[in-house]
Structure formats: C-alpha cells, structure tokens
C-alpha cells in the first residue's frame, strides 16, 4: 500500500515523519511525505492561544486529510487536542520516549540555582505556571518557534534559560545540551509528552490496518488515561 504522510516542516516533525515512513517500509508499505505549513508555523509573533492553541499546528494537516490529499498525519501527541475534528481518529501511538521536560541554561545552572531575575523562555502555560510556583523570582518570557529556533535564541542571549521536551532534543541529537532534566514529581510534563501519534480518517480501514503494527499498547493505554484526565479537567492551551 502507498501511504501519503502529512507533516509539518520543522526538523523534529520531519524526523518523526521519516521514523514512521521507515516503520511502514519495514512492514512492506511504501509511503511518500508531504510537508504542510500550519498556522502555528506561520504566525510566530503572537501567543499560541491567540492563533488557535495547539490546534494551530494541526489544522491545515487535518484539512488536507479530510480533503483526501493525504492519508496519515504524524503528530507529537502532546500537541493534539483531546477533541478531534469529525471524521478523524487516532489510529496508532508509537512507543513512548522520555516524557520529561528539560531546562537548558546559558550559565549551566539548574532551575533552583538560577539567579533571581533570570529570564526563562517558554510559551507553554503549564511550564510557566510550574516555574512561577517553584521560582517566583524568575522572569518568564514568551518564546515561540521550533526547537532549533529556541536553541538559537538561547545562544543569542534572548533569554537565560529555556524549557523543552527531552524527547524532542533526543530525536534531534541535542540531548547533550541539556542542563537539567526535571523529574515529574517536581515538574509535571504534558499529557502524552514523548509519544508520537498517528491520525487518519475514521473510515480509512486500509490505512488503519497498515499502521496498526506500529501501535504500542502500553503507551496507548497510558496516554489515553492522561488525555482523559486532561479532557475531564477541561485543560488545554488556555489552561495550565
């Protein structure tokens, strides 16, 4: 079967899409990749919740799938809202990588040792709320952009520290730049963080069957519970 995969164009998104393509190839399925630019990628000068929340990274990809322009979407599960558009469903969740958050600081200092007034860059309300609770003396700055953009802004001195998901850094070979890995009992990661999710049309049985062997049952059960809790709390991009 020839599967048309849709993905964002960032280095991390392309790594994940290629990972899925290779998984399908190992199962005997051909796949082609189509890069789709989303609203979240285009609009970098406004807060994420102002341009559609996390769904801003999915909208155009999901529209392409509903229009039968692609068959499969590859997402970082933490970016997928708990309510999907009508006609679409999650069809597989790959084995989870490290779910934790990481601090990267230009000084090499851990979160608890950063000096008062140090600027910490993150757009995530969840991360902002936890930093504010742990270190109310730090200054929180909005920081949009993909992993490479955020690392560049840290190097250029736009902020003194940034927060990123460990899984994304590992996939891009940037794990060595981490100053501190934040343990979940101190700094709670996002529901689904570290997992790659596959989305297809609800009525596309052949594609769902093709990717079914890629699904990891243990990860799937864990993230389903996390996302159910998030939905029950009405959490999301506007609620930490």
Backbone bond lengths (Angstrom), bond angles and torsions (degrees), N, CA, C in turn:
res aa  C-N    CA-C-N  psi(-1)  N-CA   C-N-CA  omega(-1)  CA-C   N-CA-C  phi
1 X - - - 1.469 - - 1.516 109.63 -
2 X 1.331 117.00 139.95 1.464 122.28 177.06 1.525 108.56 -99.67
3 X 1.314 116.81 115.83 1.463 122.71 -175.32 1.520 109.38 -106.51
4 X 1.318 116.48 129.24 1.465 121.71 176.96 1.532 108.46 -93.39
5 X 1.322 116.08 115.01 1.464 121.88 -176.41 1.525 109.75 -100.77
6 X 1.324 116.77 131.38 1.456 121.93 175.19 1.514 110.84 -105.84
7 X 1.337 116.04 138.93 1.464 120.50 -177.53 1.514 109.81 -152.51
8 X 1.321 115.28 155.26 1.457 120.35 168.06 1.523 108.61 -67.35
9 X 1.336 115.75 169.15 1.453 119.61 -174.32 1.509 115.80 -99.87
10 X 1.333 118.70 5.40 1.461 119.75 179.26 1.525 109.91 -69.35
11 X 1.325 115.79 160.91 1.463 120.08 -179.41 1.525 111.45 -58.85
12 X 1.339 116.53 -40.97 1.464 119.98 -179.67 1.524 111.09 -67.46
13 X 1.331 116.94 -44.58 1.464 120.33 179.86 1.524 110.88 -61.60
14 X 1.328 116.81 -40.97 1.461 120.16 -179.99 1.525 111.16 -68.92
15 X 1.330 117.43 -35.68 1.470 119.95 175.77 1.524 109.72 -60.36
16 X 1.326 115.68 -45.16 1.459 120.39 -177.62 1.531 110.99 -66.79
17 X 1.333 116.71 -41.36 1.461 120.17 179.16 1.528 110.98 -64.87
18 X 1.322 116.71 -40.71 1.463 120.25 178.38 1.529 110.73 -66.93
19 X 1.311 116.58 -36.05 1.468 121.12 176.35 1.528 110.29 -59.92
20 X 1.320 116.06 -42.61 1.464 120.48 178.16 1.524 110.34 -68.99
21 X 1.329 117.09 -41.57 1.471 120.25 179.04 1.529 110.51 -58.68
22 X 1.318 116.29 -43.14 1.460 119.82 178.89 1.531 111.44 -65.55
23 X 1.331 115.83 -37.18 1.457 119.14 176.93 1.517 111.86 -63.20
24 X 1.330 116.56 -40.90 1.462 120.49 177.35 1.525 110.76 -67.18
25 X 1.335 116.56 -39.50 1.466 120.19 179.17 1.524 110.97 -61.00
26 X 1.333 115.90 -38.91 1.465 119.99 179.13 1.527 111.49 -65.50
27 X 1.333 116.20 -22.16 1.464 121.33 178.17 1.522 112.10 -92.67
28 X 1.344 116.23 0.29 1.454 120.74 178.19 1.511 115.13 92.58
29 X 1.340 117.36 14.33 1.466 121.07 -179.57 1.528 110.50 -108.05
30 X 1.311 116.52 134.43 1.454 120.69 173.40 1.528 108.85 -82.30
31 X 1.324 115.79 150.00 1.469 119.92 178.89 1.517 109.28 -148.06
32 X 1.309 115.74 143.06 1.460 122.10 175.61 1.521 107.70 -119.80
33 X 1.308 116.00 148.97 1.462 121.63 -175.72 1.518 110.96 -108.08
34 X 1.318 115.41 132.49 1.465 121.07 173.90 1.520 108.37 -118.85
35 X 1.326 116.11 124.13 1.465 121.31 178.89 1.525 109.16 -86.61
36 X 1.320 116.45 129.86 1.462 122.51 -178.28 1.524 108.78 -124.87
37 X 1.325 116.53 126.04 1.463 121.48 178.09 1.524 109.22 -84.90
38 X 1.314 116.63 127.44 1.461 121.15 -177.58 1.530 111.25 -102.54
39 X 1.324 115.23 167.33 1.467 120.40 177.38 1.523 110.80 -58.07
40 X 1.323 116.82 -40.92 1.461 120.59 179.41 1.513 112.68 -61.70
41 X 1.339 116.83 -31.12 1.461 120.64 177.63 1.524 111.31 -76.22
42 X 1.326 116.63 -38.56 1.465 120.85 -175.15 1.519 112.57 -74.53
43 X 1.322 116.99 -42.87 1.467 121.53 -173.38 1.526 108.79 -96.53
44 X 1.319 116.41 104.06 1.464 121.26 -176.52 1.528 113.05 -111.83
45 X 1.345 116.95 -3.82 1.463 119.67 -174.87 1.531 112.81 -103.10
46 X 1.336 117.04 11.74 1.461 121.07 178.05 1.519 109.07 -132.38
47 X 1.335 115.90 154.76 1.462 120.32 178.83 1.530 109.59 -62.41
48 X 1.323 115.95 147.60 1.462 120.82 -174.03 1.520 112.15 -59.16
49 X 1.334 117.16 -39.98 1.461 119.34 -178.50 1.532 111.97 -66.65
50 X 1.333 117.69 -17.22 1.461 121.33 179.10 1.525 112.39 -82.11
51 X 1.321 117.64 -15.08 1.470 120.54 -177.37 1.532 112.04 -117.79
52 X 1.341 115.88 19.75 1.454 119.02 175.34 1.507 115.59 114.69
53 X 1.331 117.32 7.56 1.460 119.97 179.95 1.515 111.46 65.09
54 X 1.325 115.25 -156.45 1.461 118.92 -178.49 1.522 112.19 -62.28
55 X 1.326 117.08 -25.75 1.457 120.30 177.70 1.515 113.13 -62.38
56 X 1.335 117.30 -16.21 1.461 120.75 178.21 1.519 111.76 -65.53
57 X 1.340 117.55 -19.20 1.460 121.16 177.97 1.529 112.10 -91.50
58 X 1.337 116.70 -1.32 1.460 120.46 -176.99 1.521 113.95 -120.33
59 X 1.324 117.72 -25.06 1.461 122.48 -166.62 1.529 113.16 -50.90
60 X 1.331 116.96 -55.40 1.463 119.75 -176.26 1.530 111.83 -67.34
61 X 1.319 116.78 -32.86 1.466 120.23 177.98 1.526 110.19 -67.37
62 X 1.328 116.49 -43.80 1.462 120.00 179.49 1.525 110.99 -67.92
63 X 1.324 117.19 -36.06 1.468 119.69 176.44 1.522 110.80 -63.10
64 X 1.328 116.88 -39.90 1.468 120.63 178.12 1.525 110.77 -63.96
65 X 1.322 116.77 -35.61 1.459 119.88 179.50 1.526 110.85 -70.63
66 X 1.307 116.75 -42.90 1.463 120.23 178.74 1.523 111.50 -65.51
67 X 1.339 116.56 -26.97 1.467 121.42 177.89 1.528 111.85 -86.80
68 X 1.318 117.59 5.86 1.469 124.08 -179.97 1.531 111.99 60.96
69 X 1.332 115.70 34.96 1.463 120.30 175.26 1.527 110.92 -93.40
70 X 1.329 116.73 -23.76 1.463 123.21 172.98 1.526 107.71 -136.84
71 X 1.326 115.95 164.17 1.461 120.43 -178.94 1.520 113.32 -108.20
72 X 1.337 116.03 -24.33 1.457 120.29 -170.54 1.517 109.62 -146.07
73 X 1.318 116.65 136.85 1.464 121.74 175.73 1.516 108.90 -114.33
74 X 1.334 115.37 141.20 1.461 121.85 178.70 1.520 107.89 -112.15
75 X 1.328 117.11 123.57 1.464 121.64 -176.29 1.525 111.48 -130.34
76 X 1.322 115.80 152.78 1.462 120.23 159.90 1.524 105.47 -74.18
77 X 1.318 117.46 120.38 1.465 119.90 -171.45 1.519 112.46 -60.01
78 X 1.324 118.20 -31.05 1.460 119.76 -179.84 1.522 112.11 -62.49
79 X 1.347 117.58 -19.07 1.460 121.60 -179.83 1.523 112.79 -92.68
80 X 1.322 117.94 -2.14 1.466 121.56 -175.71 1.527 110.11 -94.05
81 X 1.345 118.53 119.41 1.467 120.32 176.92 1.529 111.07 -58.73
82 X 1.324 116.20 155.81 1.464 119.60 -178.24 1.528 111.93 -70.63
83 X 1.333 117.96 -24.97 1.466 121.81 177.20 1.526 108.58 -103.94
84 X 1.321 117.10 119.65 1.459 122.08 -179.68 1.525 110.30 -94.75
85 X 1.336 118.16 157.96 1.460 120.71 176.09 1.527 111.17 -61.48
86 X 1.315 115.99 150.20 1.463 120.69 177.40 1.525 109.57 -57.38
87 X 1.313 115.77 135.28 1.456 120.74 178.33 1.508 114.66 95.53
88 X 1.345 117.36 -3.18 1.458 120.91 -179.76 1.526 110.21 -123.16
89 X 1.328 115.97 155.48 1.463 120.47 177.88 1.519 110.10 -152.74
90 X 1.319 115.58 157.42 1.455 120.58 171.34 1.528 107.44 -79.68
91 X 1.329 116.73 127.99 1.464 120.06 -175.12 1.522 113.14 -111.68
92 X 1.328 117.83 -10.66 1.466 120.39 176.75 1.521 109.38 -166.49
93 X 1.321 115.19 149.62 1.467 122.36 172.71 1.524 106.70 -128.90
94 X 1.311 116.78 123.05 1.455 121.37 -176.64 1.527 111.23 -77.32
95 X 1.342 117.70 162.94 1.468 120.13 177.93 1.523 111.34 -52.62
96 X 1.309 114.91 135.57 1.463 120.51 -172.73 1.526 112.00 -77.08
97 X 1.320 115.20 139.97 1.457 121.45 171.27 1.532 108.35 -89.60
98 X 1.313 117.12 -169.99 1.470 122.06 179.97 1.531 109.61 -57.71
99 X 1.332 119.26 121.13 1.464 120.89 -176.78 1.523 114.66 -84.79
100 X 1.316 118.61 -3.79 1.460 121.14 -170.20 1.532 113.35 -79.26
101 X 1.328 114.67 162.28 1.459 122.38 171.64 1.521 109.56 -90.64
102 X 1.326 115.24 157.56 1.460 120.95 178.11 1.520 109.71 -129.95
103 X 1.323 115.50 146.37 1.462 122.52 171.71 1.521 107.76 -102.27
104 X 1.312 115.91 133.66 1.459 122.12 173.11 1.518 106.85 -122.04
105 X 1.307 117.73 120.24 1.464 120.94 -178.06 1.524 110.06 -122.95
106 X 1.318 116.04 143.88 1.467 120.89 -179.74 1.520 111.42 -67.92
107 X 1.325 116.91 -24.38 1.463 121.64 -178.80 1.526 112.87 -88.83
108 X 1.345 115.95 -12.89 1.455 119.69 -175.46 1.516 113.45 80.12
109 X 1.337 117.04 10.69 1.464 121.49 -178.63 1.523 110.69 -91.98
110 X 1.328 116.09 141.67 1.458 121.76 176.96 1.527 110.39 -71.80
111 X 1.339 116.03 168.81 1.462 120.97 -176.00 1.523 112.18 -55.50
112 X 1.315 117.94 -45.83 1.462 120.31 -176.31 1.529 112.52 -71.88
113 X 1.339 117.90 -14.02 1.456 121.25 -177.73 1.525 113.53 -105.54
114 X 1.320 117.79 -3.94 1.464 119.34 177.13 1.524 109.49 -61.32
115 X 1.328 117.82 140.50 1.464 119.29 -179.63 1.523 111.72 -69.12
116 X 1.310 116.69 152.54 1.464 121.19 176.13 1.523 109.11 -55.32
117 X 1.336 115.88 137.25 1.453 120.60 -179.62 1.511 114.32 88.59
118 X 1.327 117.96 -4.63 1.465 120.21 177.16 1.525 109.17 -62.39
119 X 1.325 115.95 142.59 1.463 122.17 -175.74 1.529 109.77 -93.86
120 X 1.325 115.52 121.63 1.462 121.55 179.82 1.524 108.41 -110.90
121 X 1.323 116.42 121.50 1.458 121.22 -176.54 1.517 112.91 -95.53
122 X 1.322 116.29 122.73 1.463 122.75 173.83 1.521 108.50 -167.20
123 X 1.327 116.56 145.66 1.459 120.94 175.94 1.521 111.36 -98.03
124 X 1.313 117.31 -24.06 1.463 122.68 -176.34 1.527 111.80 -61.17
125 X 1.335 116.66 124.40 1.463 120.35 177.03 1.525 110.86 -64.09
126 X 1.324 116.54 -34.84 1.468 119.93 177.74 1.526 110.75 -61.10
127 X 1.315 116.35 -48.82 1.464 119.52 -179.87 1.527 111.19 -66.75
128 X 1.321 116.88 -39.60 1.464 120.16 -179.95 1.531 110.64 -62.24
129 X 1.336 116.33 -43.93 1.464 120.31 -178.24 1.526 110.91 -63.05
130 X 1.321 116.53 -39.79 1.463 119.24 -177.75 1.527 111.95 -73.99
131 X 1.324 117.07 -37.60 1.466 119.22 175.38 1.523 109.66 -63.38
132 X 1.340 116.46 -43.50 1.465 120.26 -179.39 1.526 111.30 -62.49
133 X 1.329 116.92 -34.71 1.465 120.01 179.41 1.524 111.64 -73.41
134 X 1.328 116.18 -38.68 1.467 120.38 -177.55 1.523 112.85 -81.12
135 X 1.347 115.68 -37.79 1.465 120.74 -176.34 1.525 109.93 -138.79
136 X 1.336 117.64 75.79 1.467 120.19 -178.27 1.523 113.47 -64.56
137 X 1.331 117.91 -10.45 1.463 121.23 -179.67 1.523 112.60 -88.55
138 X 1.328 117.80 -0.30 1.460 120.70 177.52 1.526 110.20 -90.85
139 X 1.325 116.29 158.61 1.468 122.50 179.95 1.525 108.57 -102.92
140 X 1.327 116.67 123.13 1.461 121.48 -179.74 1.520 110.26 -93.03
141 X 1.329 116.06 131.37 1.458 121.73 179.82 1.525 109.47 -122.54
142 X 1.345 115.99 140.88 1.459 119.79 173.92 1.524 109.01 -66.56
143 X 1.322 116.07 137.23 1.461 120.81 179.70 1.517 108.55 -143.42
144 X 1.331 116.77 101.44 1.460 122.44 177.60 1.516 109.53 -95.57
145 X 1.322 115.43 166.53 1.457 120.55 175.96 1.511 112.34 118.74
146 X 1.337 115.53 165.48 1.455 119.97 178.48 1.524 110.69 -75.97
147 X 1.319 116.69 -178.77 1.466 120.81 -175.37 1.521 111.28 -58.35
148 X 1.325 117.43 -47.75 1.465 120.44 -178.42 1.525 111.56 -61.63
149 X 1.332 116.60 -40.43 1.465 120.61 179.50 1.521 110.83 -63.77
150 X 1.305 117.37 -42.58 1.468 120.68 -178.95 1.528 111.15 -68.05
151 X 1.320 116.90 -39.08 1.466 119.46 176.99 1.525 110.76 -64.83
152 X 1.326 116.18 -38.68 1.468 119.36 178.18 1.520 110.86 -64.71
153 X 1.327 117.68 -41.81 1.464 120.63 179.38 1.524 111.32 -64.24
154 X 1.328 116.86 -34.27 1.464 119.90 175.95 1.526 110.06 -65.72
155 X 1.329 116.87 -44.88 1.466 120.52 179.43 1.519 111.46 -62.71
156 X 1.332 116.56 -35.86 1.465 121.02 -177.34 1.520 112.79 -79.70
157 X 1.322 118.01 -5.76 1.453 121.14 176.92 1.509 115.16 87.82
158 X 1.343 117.71 15.75 1.461 120.00 177.98 1.524 111.17 -66.19
159 X 1.328 116.53 -23.62 1.458 122.47 175.10 1.524 107.77 -152.94
160 X 1.317 115.64 169.68 1.466 120.56 -177.34 1.525 112.74 -95.00
161 X 1.314 116.45 -20.35 1.464 121.21 179.27 1.522 108.38 -157.21
162 X 1.324 115.60 154.80 1.462 120.89 176.00 1.524 108.77 -135.79
163 X 1.328 115.15 162.06 1.465 121.91 177.72 1.521 108.97 -119.39
164 X 1.331 116.54 129.83 1.456 122.23 179.60 1.521 109.23 -140.51
165 X 1.331 115.82 162.21 1.459 120.36 176.02 1.525 109.81 -75.71
166 X 1.323 116.08 134.55 1.464 120.58 178.68 1.527 110.77 -58.72
167 X 1.331 117.36 -41.06 1.464 121.07 -175.62 1.523 111.79 -57.93
168 X 1.332 117.05 -44.49 1.454 120.13 -179.88 1.513 112.37 -63.89
169 X 1.318 116.45 -40.57 1.462 120.69 178.58 1.523 110.71 -64.76
170 X 1.321 117.01 -41.12 1.463 120.16 178.99 1.517 111.08 -64.43
171 X 1.331 117.44 -41.91 1.463 120.47 -178.66 1.521 111.77 -64.84
172 X 1.317 117.11 -29.25 1.462 121.51 -179.76 1.525 112.55 -94.17
173 X 1.326 116.85 4.43 1.457 119.84 -179.99 1.514 113.84 71.53
174 X 1.343 117.12 27.44 1.469 121.64 -177.12 1.529 112.11 -112.57
175 X 1.318 117.08 16.40 1.469 120.95 -177.51 1.527 111.97 -59.49
176 X 1.327 117.01 -30.80 1.456 120.96 -178.02 1.514 114.25 -67.71
177 X 1.342 118.40 -12.18 1.457 121.73 -179.61 1.529 112.58 -88.70
178 X 1.331 116.51 -2.56 1.467 121.10 -178.04 1.525 110.32 -72.63
179 X 1.327 115.92 131.91 1.465 121.47 174.13 1.519 111.02 -83.86
180 X 1.326 116.00 -44.35 1.467 120.84 -175.64 1.522 110.02 -151.00
181 X 1.316 116.69 132.12 1.460 121.69 171.04 1.524 107.74 -90.90
182 X 1.331 116.33 127.53 1.463 122.03 -174.86 1.525 109.96 -93.13
183 X 1.319 116.45 118.92 1.459 121.06 -176.43 1.534 111.06 -71.78
184 X 1.337 117.62 143.96 1.468 121.35 -176.16 1.523 114.90 -58.69
185 X 1.335 118.33 -27.34 1.462 118.54 179.30 1.523 112.12 -76.37
186 X 1.336 116.20 -8.11 1.465 121.60 176.31 1.521 110.54 -110.54
187 X 1.335 116.14 -39.40 1.461 121.91 -174.25 1.528 107.12 -138.74
188 X 1.327 116.08 102.40 1.466 121.48 -171.62 1.528 111.27 -74.98
189 X 1.327 118.12 125.41 1.468 120.07 177.89 1.521 111.92 -75.22
190 X 1.326 115.85 170.60 1.462 121.30 179.58 1.523 110.63 -72.00
191 X 1.332 117.52 149.44 1.466 120.03 173.27 1.531 110.13 -56.42
192 X 1.311 116.25 131.59 1.460 120.49 178.82 1.513 115.24 81.44
193 X 1.329 117.85 -1.45 1.465 119.68 -176.38 1.529 110.67 -61.58
194 X 1.312 115.66 137.19 1.457 121.93 -179.66 1.517 113.99 92.91
195 X 1.337 117.63 -8.36 1.469 121.38 -177.91 1.525 110.67 -106.46
196 X 1.319 116.01 143.37 1.462 123.53 174.39 1.521 107.65 -100.84
197 X 1.335 116.37 128.70 1.461 121.32 -178.89 1.521 110.55 -113.00
198 X 1.322 115.79 145.73 1.459 122.49 176.14 1.521 108.75 -112.20
199 X 1.321 115.68 135.60 1.462 122.39 -177.34 1.520 108.99 -123.58
200 X 1.333 115.90 138.59 1.462 120.15 177.92 1.525 109.27 -142.19
201 X 1.329 115.88 177.08 1.458 119.69 175.61 1.533 109.79 -71.70
202 X 1.307 115.93 144.80 1.472 120.42 -177.49 1.521 112.23 -58.96
203 X 1.335 116.75 -34.26 1.463 120.21 -174.89 1.525 113.11 -95.43
204 X 1.333 117.13 10.13 1.467 120.12 -177.56 1.527 110.14 -96.15
205 X 1.324 115.25 77.16 1.451 120.74 -179.56 1.518 114.40 -60.86
206 X 1.342 119.41 -42.00 1.463 120.04 -179.56 1.526 113.75 -59.83
207 X 1.330 117.41 -42.51 1.466 119.64 178.95 1.523 110.20 -68.02
208 X 1.324 116.91 -43.62 1.466 120.26 178.88 1.527 110.86 -59.07
209 X 1.320 116.69 -40.61 1.465 120.30 178.51 1.520 111.44 -67.65
210 X 1.333 116.30 -35.94 1.465 120.59 -178.75 1.520 112.02 -64.92
211 X 1.336 116.78 -38.31 1.470 119.97 -176.10 1.526 112.71 -93.07
212 X 1.330 117.44 -8.18 1.469 120.52 -176.78 1.530 113.16 -53.65
213 X 1.349 119.53 -39.66 1.471 118.55 179.31 1.526 113.99 -65.49
214 X 1.335 117.66 -16.05 1.462 120.81 179.01 1.526 111.80 -81.32
215 X 1.324 116.82 -15.30 1.465 120.61 -177.22 1.524 111.10 -70.54
216 X 1.332 115.52 137.11 1.462 121.50 176.18 1.531 108.30 -105.64
217 X 1.326 118.55 109.97 1.473 120.69 -174.43 1.523 113.72 -57.50
218 X 1.321 117.85 -40.94 1.463 120.00 -178.06 1.523 111.12 -64.51
219 X 1.338 116.32 -46.23 1.462 119.71 177.56 1.518 110.44 -63.36
220 X 1.330 116.31 -42.82 1.464 120.95 -178.02 1.524 111.35 -59.25
221 X 1.328 116.81 -43.01 1.472 119.92 179.28 1.528 111.12 -66.50
222 X 1.317 116.22 -42.32 1.465 119.81 -177.74 1.523 111.50 -63.66
223 X 1.330 116.63 -47.47 1.466 118.80 -176.50 1.521 111.15 -72.88
224 X 1.331 117.86 -28.19 1.466 119.86 175.63 1.522 110.08 -63.28
225 X 1.323 116.97 -40.72 1.463 120.81 177.84 1.526 110.63 -65.77
226 X 1.324 116.71 -42.59 1.466 120.52 -179.84 1.525 110.87 -63.65
227 X 1.329 116.53 -43.21 1.465 120.38 -178.54 1.528 111.22 -71.06
228 X 1.331 117.28 -31.91 1.468 119.97 176.10 1.526 110.30 -65.32
229 X 1.324 116.53 -40.80 1.465 120.30 177.03 1.523 110.21 -64.23
230 X 1.333 116.78 -43.98 1.464 120.81 178.81 1.525 110.84 -59.38
231 X 1.331 116.43 -44.23 1.465 120.28 179.38 1.521 110.70 -64.78
232 X 1.330 117.08 -40.62 1.458 120.74 179.51 1.510 113.12 -63.77
233 X 1.326 115.92 -32.57 1.466 121.31 178.36 1.525 112.10 -86.66
234 X 1.345 115.51 -1.70 1.464 121.77 -176.37 1.524 110.49 56.04
235 X 1.323 114.62 39.63 1.463 120.00 178.79 1.513 111.02 -83.68
236 X 1.324 114.62 170.77 1.457 120.47 -179.55 1.504 110.06 161.28
237 X 1.331 115.09 -155.77 1.459 119.48 -174.59 1.525 112.76 -67.07
238 X 1.358 116.62 -24.82 1.460 119.52 -177.98 1.522 113.04 -96.85
239 X 1.327 116.76 -2.30 1.462 121.07 -179.06 1.522 108.09 -132.09
240 X 1.334 118.71 124.01 1.466 119.50 -177.74 1.528 112.16 -68.59
